Amino acid sequence: MATSKKGSRARKGASPSPAGDADVEPRVESLLDELDTVVDALEEGDLPLEEALERFERGVQLAKKSHRALDAMEQRVERLLADRDGVETEEMDAGDE
């Protein structure tokens, strides 16, 4: 029996974004939410083969769009950090989360 991972990437308590991010952040959230829905449907394994393939293709598209959007956000953060005056930062490993 497959267990739903819905909410495993829940973005509860996300703070409101600055006005410049208003169009980007909800888009990323929406993409990730739809991707969660696609993954959940595929994990259940109850779809006909053709529909499962269509959902898989949609999931790949969503993953690519999400990756591009997150890369753009990361570049914005890097630009902001490059402009910092006297602020020290420490790089984090992905495993530090």
Summary of the structure (lengths in Angstrom):
residues: 97
radius of gyration: 17.2
end to end distance: 29.1
largest distance: 58.1
contacts: 186
relative contact order: 0.11
helix: 62%
strand: 0%
